[in-house]
Amino acid sequence: MADHEYGKMDIHEQEKTYHGFLKLGRISLYICLGILVFLAVFNS
């Protein structure tokens, strides 16, 4: 069995994926808010 040392794993790719996920969530939120504002302004 391989020796495991806590804190030695390279997590660069995981961090990059996580930040991409947060960015996608933020963009989705802005789009939804934009649609809601559009519908409220034009009373569709």
C-alpha positions as CSV (number, residue, x, y, z in Angstrom):
1,M,0.0,0.0,0.0
2,A,1.3,3.5,-0.9
3,D,2.3,5.8,1.9
4,H,-0.1,8.8,2.3
5,E,1.1,12.1,3.6
6,Y,-1.6,14.6,4.5
7,G,-1.5,17.8,2.4
8,K,0.9,16.5,-0.3
9,M,-1.6,15.9,-3.1
10,D,-1.7,18.3,-6.0
11,I,-5.2,19.8,-6.1
12,H,-4.6,22.4,-8.8
13,E,-7.1,20.8,-11.2
14,Q,-9.8,20.3,-8.6
15,E,-9.5,24.0,-7.6
16,K,-9.7,25.0,-11.3
17,T,-12.9,22.9,-11.7
18,Y,-14.4,24.3,-8.5
19,H,-13.8,27.9,-9.6
20,G,-15.3,27.1,-13.0
21,F,-18.4,25.7,-11.3
22,L,-18.8,28.8,-9.2
23,K,-18.4,31.0,-12.3
24,L,-21.0,29.0,-14.1
25,G,-23.4,29.4,-11.1
26,R,-22.8,33.1,-11.0
27,I,-23.5,33.6,-14.7
28,S,-26.6,31.5,-14.4
29,L,-27.8,33.6,-11.5
30,Y,-27.3,36.8,-13.5
31,I,-29.1,35.4,-16.5
32,C,-32.1,34.4,-14.4
33,L,-32.2,37.8,-12.7
34,G,-32.0,39.5,-16.0
35,I,-35.0,37.5,-17.3
36,L,-37.0,38.3,-14.2
37,V,-36.3,42.0,-14.5
38,F,-37.2,41.9,-18.2
39,L,-40.5,40.2,-17.5
40,A,-41.2,42.7,-14.7
41,V,-40.5,45.7,-16.8
42,F,-42.4,44.6,-19.9
43,N,-45.2,42.9,-17.9
44,S,-45.3,39.8,-20.1
